[in-house]
Amino acid sequence: MQSPLPQRLKSARKLAKLTQEQLSTELGFDRSHGTARISQYETGKHAPDFAMAKKMADALGVPVAYLYCDDENLSRLLLLASKLEESELCRLIEDLDEN
């Protein structure tokens, strides 16, 4: 099974309306290599370590779990849940636990 990270990273970057160059700048990469590095992550040629994945997720405003999620519905749920206020998220969890 292939990692979902390349496609999720590209999706999250487009959702954030950032180019590869803008994301690489946000992450503090060297301008001459940063865009290539993001491209390699998005094509699956190279995989970031967890610390870099976390840094990218934070820059893109998504939970790091989204980048690794291999289920479409669950990935959507992760994105939606990450936008909720803490009290709303707790209420949602309680409601789901009851079912």
N, C-alpha and C positions, 0 to 999 in steps of 0.2 A: 504494500500500500504506500502510495506517495504521500508526503506531508502536505497538509492543507495550507501551511504557512505561506508559500509563494502567492497563491490566489487570494488568500485573506489579507495579506499585506497590501497587495495591489488594490483590492476592494476598499480597504480602510483608507489608503492614501487618496483614492479618487473621491471617497465620501468626504474626506477632509478638504477636498479641492486643492490638493498640493501636487506639484510636479515632483518627479524624482529629485531634481536639483534642489527644490525648496525643502524637501524632507531631509536631504543630505546636509544642507546648511543648518537646518533646525537641530540636527543631531551632532553638529560640530565637526563633520567630516571635512577633510581637505578638499577644496573645490575641484582639483584636477582628478581626484579619484572617487569622490563621494557619489556622484550619479551612477558611475559604473558599479559601485558596490551595491547600491539600492537595486539596480537592474539585475545584478546577479542573485540577490535575495528573491526578487520577484519571479525570476525564471527558474529558480530552484538549483542553479549552478552551485551556489554556496548557501549554507544555512547559518544564520546568526546564532550565537550562544544565547542562553536564556537572558542574561543581563542586557544584551543588545536588543533582543526581542521586547523586553520590558521597556527599555528606553524608547523604542519605536512606537510601541503601543501607547505609552504616555504622550508622546509627541502627536499622535494621531487621535487621541481622545477615545481610545477603545480599551477594554480590558485585555490583558495579555492572553487570557484564556481564549479570546476570540480568534487570535492568530493561530491557535493550535486546534481549534474545534473542527471535527471532521463531519459534523451533522449540520445541514442547512438550517433546520428549524431551531436547533439549540443555539447556533451562532446568532440567529436573529434575536432570540430570547436574551442572550448575553448582551447584545448591543442595547436592546430596549431596557433591560434591567439596569444597565450601567448609567442610564440617563435619569433614573428615578432618584428622588430624595430618599434619605436613609429610612424615614418613617414609612414611606410608600413601599419601599423594598421589603421592610419587615412585615408589613401588612400582606403583601403579595405572598411572601414565604409562608406566613401563617395560614393564609387561605389555601395554598397548595398543599400544605401539610395536613389540612383537615380532610382533603379528598383522598 
